[in-house]
Amino acid sequence: MAELAAKLAKLGIRREFDLVLHLPLRYEDETRLTPIAQTPRGSPVQIEGAVIDSQIVYRPRRQLVCHVRDDSGELALRFMSFYPSQAKVLEPEARVRAFGEVREGSRGAEMIHPRFHVLKGEEPLPAALTPVYPTTATLPQGALRTLIDRALAAAELSDTLPDALRERLGLMPFAQAIDQLHHPQPQEQAQALIGRTHPAWQRIKFDELLAQQLSMRGHYRERKAKTAVALAARGSHVSRLLERLPFSLTAAQQRVWSEIGADIAQGRPMHRLLQGDVGSGKTIVAALACLRAVENGVQAVVMAPTEILAEQHLHKFGEWLEPLGVKIAWVSGGQSKAEREAALAAIASGETQVAIGTHALFQKQVRFASLALAIVDEQHRFGVAQRLALRHKGAAARSTLQPHLLMMSATPIPRTLSMSYYADLDVSVIDQAPPGRKPVVTKLLSDARREEVMQRIRAACRSGEQVYWVCPLIEESEALQLKTAEETYAVLKSEFPELTVGLMHGRLDPEEKAEVMAAFSAGKVHLLVATTVIEVGVDVPNASVMVIEHAERFGLAQLHQLRGRIGRGAAESVCVLLYQGPLNETARSRLRVIYENTDGFEIAREDLRLRGPGEYLGARQSGLPLLRYADIERDTLLLEQARAASELLLKQHPELAQRHLDRWLGSRNEFMKV
């Protein structure tokens, strides 16, 4: 039993009802026989006939070839690997029924490795299509079907939707949907079942989406019931900063600051995602939120995924907040022991009002005196457990009070993703670029035109502009045949002896990174060769040209983030996507999207369509089961209906909502609580 349980666990089956929800990948039609002479090529069919000869041949390799004949014709069953028992039962005059795809072989029609069995007298054909389930190599379809049928016989399949709601949405009863998917009748439309457009599939997809919505919205309500420090407008820090800024907030920035300010003024923890395209001005909004915490005599923390981005925040926050008398501490993995201990002591005593750093802020020895606001930049790069650890520091510091949590992302979240996997969050969007930001011109060039790119770089640097050259790898990789950062650095130094060329990658120690970026920011480095370590946080207005080497190897979000590093100054900016041909269809699609679009939300939507939510969500969903049956892009209407239905059930039918969650998620319901 333990061995079987382990096999089932690999399939995500941990309780008996999971077998009920383990639905077929596809169906095979064994309800009818096709005469051999009428078998179509390239399509799976079932034939029946008598074995006229069977032999083991050794050319071109050892294999079993068995010829079968019916009243209309003859074909060969060919087995490249076989057991002696199979050769024995496929003896002349045996009557065999075989299912497989027919192809044209060198000596006529044949099936390669068909599924077959030898008939014992008259055997009726199955009455329903045969389901084919996801399984593992050591768990045969027949054994899995037996387990599923046993679970179905014992399962309680009463509906978890009120009749009025189900009828209004035009959904079939749950028990009927489950039966039709596990035991489809021959009259059912095979294509609708395979394409998952059948009404039974619609009900299952709706139920899966509803379970997700119920879980997310339920935990959203739970968080709203907890308590936090109310960060009301109590001082002049915010107004003084706004007066000192050399720019005015855009209407979009003012709107989201109003939303965040109203949220943190409540005595319940904010759990908000602030999203905005690259360069839209999220950092100043975060600074205003930190000042609101300072005005209330409590602490705030700002965490970023890379040292470069965290240092950028340190610089910006220092420029804005220190003239107002705000005490800032820096925590990172690259600090000396003495620096770290001094920073931790200041944070623990409450002397530090705003702490800024990397994932080093998660460490156990980091203790806050009164943490009331946590800001996580590029939140999708952190796992659920990491964000939870940061929130727990606030709870530990102030008894049962939870800190407000503001997550920021320059990777826009498509609407359907926001409605599903981010349904537990309030969302604010900065959908307006600051004045003066010019759109970046994107050029798509084959590597064969590299010389033109070199000329463009030389011209840009001579006119006083600066250039990024981005490479995807540090070390040589023969398998991918990619140019490396070191190799490119050496080539460009040789190509441009009159220019100062810098090198930036993730393996430099923090001091070296800081020195390189300081030199580039000051204009002392004309051309910076870098890996994607510069993807976020780097802000050099004079950099107006970016070359992305092997652009076909990058994801859409990365390309968009990288392109956002330029276009921050007065000069017209150009991003050159240098690709190595020939391109496969996926790479071609990605480059077409980034070439044709500058809108981050449109790019994000296409990215989701091309990659699916699994890759898109990244570390945020560590441990979170992705949707198995519903597709949030194709099933948008069902998603919207499930979202509305979740609110109805939580308000009016809480017992049905709980039964639905138990049915679909069981113990996994806890995964959404962060």
ZAMARGU-4260 file (C-alpha; in steps of 0.2 Angstrom, whole numbers, plus 5000, padded with zeros to 4 digits):
<rodrens>
0) 5000/5000/5000 | 5014/5012/5004 | 5022/5009/4987 | 5005/5012/4978 | 5002/5028/4989
5) 5019/5034/4983 | 5015/5032/4965 | 4998/5041/4967 | 5007/5055/4977 | 5018/5058/4961
10) 5001/5062/4952 | 4995/5074/4966 | 4983/5060/4973 | 4984/5060/4992 | 4966/5056/4997
15) 4952/5045/4989 | 4942/5060/4982 | 4958/5066/4973 | 4955/5050/4962 | 4937/5057/4957
20) 4945/5073/4952 | 4959/5065/4942 | 4952/5067/4925 | 4957/5060/4908 | 4970/5068/4897
25) 4961/5061/4882 | 4949/5048/4876 | 4950/5033/4864 | 4936/5026/4854 | 4935/5007/4857
30) 4916/5006/4855 | 4917/5002/4836 | 4928/4992/4824 | 4935/4998/4808 | 4937/4986/4793
35) 4956/4985/4789 | 4954/4990/4771 | 4945/5006/4778 | 4958/5011/4791 | 4963/5030/4789
40) 4982/5033/4790 | 4988/5043/4805 | 4972/5041/4816 | 4970/5029/4830 | 4957/5015/4826
45) 4952/4998/4832 | 4953/4983/4821 | 4949/4964/4824 | 4955/4950/4814 | 4963/4932/4814
50) 4982/4930/4816 | 4988/4922/4800 | 5007/4922/4804 | 5018/4928/4818 | 5037/4928/4818
55) 5052/4936/4826 | 5063/4945/4813 | 5081/4952/4815 | 5082/4965/4801 | 5085/4979/4804
60) 5083/4974/4822 | 5075/4961/4833 | 5056/4963/4832 | 5040/4954/4833 | 5029/4955/4817
65) 5012/4948/4817 | 5000/4949/4802 | 4981/4950/4805 | 4967/4948/4792 | 4949/4952/4792
70) 4936/4950/4778 | 4942/4966/4770 | 4961/4965/4771 | 4977/4963/4780 | 4989/4973/4791
75) 5004/4970/4801 | 5006/4973/4820 | 5024/4977/4824 | 5033/4977/4841 | 5050/4983/4842
80) 5051/4977/4860 | 5041/4963/4867 | 5039/4949/4880 | 5040/4931/4876 | 5022/4929/4882
85) 5016/4941/4869 | 5025/4931/4855 | 5017/4916/4862 | 4998/4922/4863 | 5000/4930/4845
90) 5000/4913/4837 | 4992/4909/4820 | 4972/4907/4821 | 4971/4917/4837 | 4958/4931/4836
95) 4965/4948/4841 | 4958/4965/4844 | 4971/4979/4842 | 4970/4998/4845 | 4983/5010/4837
100) 4988/5022/4824 | 4989/5015/4806 | 5003/5020/4795 | 5010/5015/4778 | 5025/5003/4780
105) 5037/4996/4767 | 5025/4981/4764 | 5008/4989/4767 | 4998/4995/4782 | 5005/4992/4799
110) 5002/4997/4818 | 5018/5000/4828 | 5016/4994/4846 | 4997/4994/4846 | 4987/4990/4862
115) 4980/4973/4860 | 4972/4958/4868 | 4967/4940/4862 | 4949/4937/4862 | 4941/4923/4872
120) 4925/4919/4863 | 4913/4933/4859 | 4917/4949/4868 | 4905/4964/4867 | 4913/4981/4863
125) 4914/4994/4877 | 4899/5005/4878 | 4908/5021/4882 | 4924/5029/4876 | 4940/5024/4885
130) 4948/5037/4896 | 4966/5039/4896 | 4973/5046/4912 | 4989/5055/4917 | 4999/5042/4925
135) 5017/5036/4929 | 5027/5022/4921 | 5024/5010/4935 | 5005/5013/4937 | 4996/5005/4922
140) 4980/5013/4915 | 4970/4998/4919 | 4975/4998/4938 | 4972/5017/4938 | 4955/5015/4931
145) 4950/5002/4944 | 4956/5014/4958 | 4946/5028/4950 | 4930/5018/4948 | 4931/5011/4966
150) 4933/5030/4972 | 4918/5035/4961 | 4907/5021/4969 | 4911/5027/4986 | 4911/5046/4983
155) 4899/5059/4989 | 4895/5069/4974 | 4881/5080/4979 | 4881/5098/4972 | 4890/5112/4981
160) 4882/5126/4970 | 4864/5132/4975 | 4852/5126/4961 | 4847/5144/4957 | 4865/5149/4954
165) 4869/5133/4944 | 4854/5135/4933 | 4857/5154/4930 | 4875/5150/4924 | 4869/5135/4913
170) 4880/5122/4922 | 4876/5104/4923 | 4876/5095/4940 | 4893/5090/4947 | 4889/5072/4948
175) 4883/5071/4930 | 4899/5080/4924 | 4910/5069/4934 | 4901/5053/4927 | 4902/5060/4909
180) 4920/5063/4910 | 4925/5047/4917 | 4913/5036/4908 | 4908/5046/4892 | 4895/5038/4881
185) 4898/5034/4863 | 4886/5047/4857 | 4896/5061/4866 | 4905/5072/4855 | 4923/5066/4856
190) 4931/5082/4850 | 4921/5092/4863 | 4928/5080/4876 | 4946/5081/4869 | 4946/5100/4867
195) 4938/5102/4884 | 4923/5112/4877 | 4910/5099/4882 | 4897/5105/4895 | 4905/5093/4908
200) 4922/5101/4906 | 4914/5118/4908 | 4907/5113/4925 | 4923/5106/4931 | 4933/5121/4925
205) 4921/5132/4934 | 4922/5122/4950 | 4941/5123/4950 | 4941/5142/4947 | 4928/5144/4961
210) 4939/5134/4973 | 4953/5146/4969 | 4943/5161/4971 | 4935/5155/4987 | 4952/5151/4995
215) 4960/5168/4990 | 4945/5179/4994 | 4942/5169/5011 | 4960/5172/5016 | 4959/5190/5010
220) 4944/5192/5022 | 4954/5184/5036 | 4968/5196/5034 | 4956/5211/5034 | 4949/5205/5051
225) 4967/5206/5059 | 4974/5222/5067 | 4988/5233/5062 | 4995/5250/5067 | 4984/5264/5059
230) 4996/5275/5050 | 4986/5291/5049 | 4993/5308/5043 | 5000/5315/5059 | 5015/5325/5054
235) 5023/5336/5040 | 5035/5324/5033 | 5025/5319/5018 | 5020/5337/5013 | 5038/5343/5016
240) 5045/5329/5004 | 5032/5334/4991 | 5037/5352/4992 | 5056/5348/4990 | 5054/5336/4975
245) 5061/5343/4959 | 5045/5336/4950 | 5027/5334/4953 | 5018/5318/4955 | 5008/5312/4940
250) 4989/5310/4942 | 4992/5291/4942 | 5005/5293/4956 | 4993/5304/4966 | 4979/5292/4964
255) 4989/5276/4970 | 4996/5286/4985 | 4978/5291/4990 | 4973/5272/4989 | 4988/5267/4999
260) 4987/5281/5011 | 4968/5277/5015 | 4973/5259/5017 | 4987/5261/5030 | 4976/5273/5039
265) 4965/5259/5044 | 4968/5248/5059 | 4969/5232/5048 | 4984/5226/5038 | 4985/5232/5020
270) 4990/5219/5008 | 4992/5228/4992 | 5001/5226/4975 | 5008/5242/4967 | 5011/5239/4949
275) 5018/5250/4936 | 5028/5250/4920 | 5047/5252/4921 | 5050/5271/4925 | 5032/5275/4930
280) 5038/5281/4948 | 5034/5268/4960 | 5049/5272/4971 | 5043/5289/4977 | 5026/5282/4982
285) 5035/5269/4992 | 5045/5283/5000 | 5029/5293/5005 | 5022/5277/5013 | 5038/5275/5023
290) 5037/5293/5029 | 5019/5290/5035 | 5026/5276/5046 | 5039/5288/5053 | 5026/5301/5056
295) 5017/5288/5067 | 5033/5284/5077 | 5035/5266/5070 | 5047/5258/5058 | 5046/5253/5039
300) 5057/5241/5029 | 5061/5241/5011 | 5067/5225/5003 | 5074/5222/4985 | 5080/5206/4977
305) 5097/5212/4971 | 5111/5222/4979 | 5110/5234/4964 | 5092/5238/4966 | 5093/5239/4985
310) 5107/5251/4984 | 5097/5261/4971 | 5084/5262/4984 | 5096/5267/4998 | 5103/5281/4987
315) 5085/5288/4983 | 5078/5286/5000 | 5094/5294/5007 | 5092/5309/4995 | 5073/5311/4999
320) 5072/5306/5018 | 5088/5311/5027 | 5086/5330/5024 | 5070/5327/5034 | 5079/5320/5048
325) 5074/5301/5045 | 5087/5288/5051 | 5090/5275/5038 | 5099/5258/5040 | 5107/5247/5027
330) 5107/5228/5028 | 5115/5217/5015 | 5125/5201/5013 | 5140/5211/5007 | 5142/5221/5024
335) 5157/5218/5035 | 5153/5210/5052 | 5155/5227/5061 | 5144/5236/5049 | 5130/5223/5050
340) 5130/5223/5069 | 5129/5241/5070 | 5114/5241/5058 | 5105/5227/5067 | 5108/5236/5084
345) 5100/5252/5077 | 5085/5243/5070 | 5082/5233/5086 | 5083/5249/5097 | 5071/5258/5086
350) 5084/5272/5082 | 5082/5266/5063 | 5066/5272/5056 | 5068/5265/5039 | 5078/5249/5035
355) 5083/5245/5017 | 5091/5230/5011 | 5091/5213/5002 | 5085/5196/5008 | 5098/5198/5022
360) 5083/5206/5031 | 5075/5189/5033 | 5088/5183/5044 | 5084/5178/5062 | 5095/5190/5070
365) 5086/5205/5062 | 5074/5211/5075 | 5063/5227/5074 | 5057/5237/5088 | 5041/5243/5080
370) 5039/5237/5062 | 5023/5243/5055 | 5026/5243/5036 | 5035/5231/5024 | 5038/5236/5006
375) 5044/5222/4995 | 5051/5227/4978 | 5050/5216/4963 | 5039/5204/4974 | 5038/5190/4961
380) 5056/5186/4964 | 5053/5182/4982 | 5045/5166/4988 | 5029/5165/4998 | 5039/5159/5014
385) 5051/5173/5013 | 5037/5187/5012 | 5029/5178/5027 | 5045/5178/5037 | 5046/5197/5034
390) 5028/5199/5040 | 5031/5188/5055 | 5045/5200/5061 | 5032/5214/5062 | 5020/5202/5072
395) 5034/5197/5084 | 5039/5215/5086 | 5021/5222/5091 | 5012/5207/5098 | 4997/5202/5088
400) 4998/5217/5076 | 5002/5214/5058 | 5013/5225/5047 | 5005/5233/5032 | 5013/5225/5016
405) 5015/5234/5000 | 5022/5224/4986 | 5029/5232/4970 | 5031/5225/4953 | 5037/5233/4937
410) 5032/5217/4928 | 5013/5221/4925 | 5001/5208/4930 | 4989/5203/4916 | 4970/5206/4921
415) 4966/5187/4921 | 4981/5183/4932 | 4976/5197/4944 | 4959/5190/4945 | 4965/5173/4949
420) 4982/5170/4957 | 4982/5188/4964 | 4964/5188/4970 | 4970/5190/4988 | 4977/5207/4985
425) 4971/5224/4983 | 4979/5231/4967 | 4985/5249/4963 | 4991/5253/4945 | 5002/5268/4940
430) 4997/5268/4922 | 5004/5285/4917 | 5023/5289/4913 | 5031/5304/4921 | 5032/5319/4909
435) 5047/5319/4898 | 5049/5300/4896 | 5052/5297/4878 | 5047/5280/4870 | 5062/5269/4866
440) 5064/5265/4848 | 5066/5246/4846 | 5076/5239/4832 | 5077/5220/4827 | 5094/5215/4819
445) 5102/5199/4814 | 5119/5195/4821 | 5125/5197/4802 | 5122/5216/4804 | 5134/5217/4819
450) 5145/5230/4810 | 5131/5242/4809 | 5128/5241/4828 | 5146/5244/4831 | 5145/5260/4821
455) 5129/5266/4830 | 5138/5263/4847 | 5153/5273/4841 | 5142/5288/4835 | 5132/5288/4851
460) 5148/5288/4863 | 5156/5302/4852 | 5141/5313/4855 | 5142/5310/4874 | 5129/5297/4876
465) 5132/5280/4885 | 5128/5263/4880 | 5123/5246/4888 | 5128/5230/4880 | 5119/5215/4888
470) 5124/5197/4887 | 5115/5182/4894 | 5129/5172/4902 | 5145/5174/4911 | 5154/5158/4907
475) 5156/5149/4890 | 5142/5137/4886 | 5146/5127/4870 | 5128/5119/4871 | 5120/5136/4869
480) 5134/5144/4859 | 5131/5161/4868 | 5143/5175/4868 | 5149/5178/4886 | 5151/5194/4896
485) 5170/5192/4897 | 5172/5188/4879 | 5161/5202/4873 | 5170/5214/4885 | 5187/5209/4878
490) 5181/5211/4860 | 5173/5228/4863 | 5188/5235/4872 | 5198/5230/4857 | 5185/5237/4845
495) 5184/5254/4854 | 5201/5258/4861 | 5196/5276/4862 | 5181/5272/4874 | 5181/5267/4892
500) 5172/5250/4893 | 5166/5243/4910 | 5160/5225/4915 | 5146/5221/4927 | 5140/5204/4932
505) 5133/5195/4947 | 5149/5187/4953 | 5158/5204/4956 | 5158/5207/4975 | 5147/5222/4981
510) 5161/5235/4982 | 5166/5231/4964 | 5148/5232/4958 | 5146/5249/4967 | 5162/5256/4959
515) 5157/5250/4941 | 5140/5258/4943 | 5146/5274/4951 | 5158/5276/4936 | 5145/5273/4924
520) 5132/5285/4932 | 5146/5298/4933 | 5149/5296/4914 | 5167/5289/4916 | 5162/5273/4908
525) 5156/5275/4890 | 5150/5257/4887 | 5145/5245/4900 | 5145/5226/4896 | 5133/5218/4908
530) 5123/5203/4912 | 5104/5204/4917 | 5110/5210/4934 | 5106/5227/4927 | 5088/5222/4923
535) 5080/5232/4938 | 5084/5247/4948 | 5098/5255/4937 | 5094/5273/4933 | 5107/5282/4922
540) 5098/5296/4912 | 5113/5298/4900 | 5112/5280/4894 | 5102/5280/4878 | 5107/5265/4868
545) 5106/5247/4873 | 5111/5231/4863 | 5104/5215/4869 | 5115/5200/4863 | 5106/5184/4859
550) 5089/5193/4862 | 5080/5177/4856 | 5086/5168/4872 | 5077/5181/4884 | 5059/5181/4890
555) 5047/5195/4886 | 5047/5202/4904 | 5066/5202/4904 | 5067/5211/4887 | 5054/5224/4893
560) 5063/5227/4910 | 5080/5229/4901 | 5073/5241/4888 | 5066/5251/4902 | 5084/5255/4908
565) 5085/5268/4894 | 5074/5282/4888 | 5076/5291/4905 | 5085/5306/4898 | 5083/5320/4885
570) 5091/5310/4870 | 5081/5298/4859 | 5084/5281/4865 | 5087/5265/4854 | 5086/5247/4860
575) 5094/5235/4848 | 5088/5217/4849 | 5103/5207/4841 | 5097/5189/4837 | 5106/5174/4830
580) 5096/5165/4816 | 5088/5154/4812 | 5074/5158/4824 | 5061/5145/4830 | 5043/5150/4831
585) 5043/5153/4850 | 5058/5165/4849 | 5051/5173/4833 | 5034/5176/4842 | 5043/5184/4858
590) 5054/5196/4847 | 5039/5201/4837 | 5029/5205/4853 | 5043/5216/4860 | 5046/5224/4844
595) 5028/5229/4841 | 5024/5234/4859 | 5029/5247/4872 | 5014/5244/4883 | 5020/5233/4898
600) 5002/5227/4901 | 5000/5221/4883 | 5018/5213/4883 | 5013/5204/4900 | 4997/5198/4892
605) 5006/5190/4877 | 5020/5183/4889 | 5006/5174/4899 | 4999/5167/4883 | 5016/5161/4877
610) 5023/5154/4893 | 5007/5150/4904 | 5005/5154/4922 | 5017/5142/4929 | 5033/5150/4923
615) 5025/5168/4924 | 5021/5167/4942 | 5039/5161/4947 | 5043/5160/4966 | 5027/5168/4972
620) 5018/5152/4969 | 5030/5140/4977 | 5020/5126/4984 | 5004/5133/4976 | 4995/5121/4964
625) 4992/5128/4947 | 4975/5126/4938 | 4974/5109/4930 | 4959/5110/4919 | 4954/5129/4917
630) 4964/5141/4907 | 4963/5159/4913 | 4965/5166/4896 | 4953/5155/4886 | 4941/5153/4901
635) 4940/5172/4906 | 4921/5171/4906 | 4921/5156/4918 | 4934/5166/4929 | 4923/5181/4930
640) 4908/5170/4934 | 4918/5161/4948 | 4924/5177/4955 | 4906/5184/4957 | 4900/5167/4963
645) 4913/5166/4977 | 4907/5182/4985 | 4889/5175/4984 | 4894/5159/4992 | 4905/5167/5006
650) 4891/5179/5010 | 4875/5168/5008 | 4880/5150/5008 | 4896/5148/5019 | 4893/5130/5022
655) 4893/5126/5003 | 4908/5137/5001 | 4917/5126/5014 | 4912/5110/5006 | 4918/5116/4989
660) 4935/5120/4996 | 4936/5104/5005 | 4931/5095/4989 | 4944/5103/4978 | 4958/5108/4989
665) 4957/5098/5005 | 4972/5102/5016 | 4980/5112/5002 | 4969/5127/5006 | 4982/5133/5018
670) 4994/5138/5003 | 4984/5154/5000 | 4986/5161/5017 | 5001/5171/5013
</rodrens>
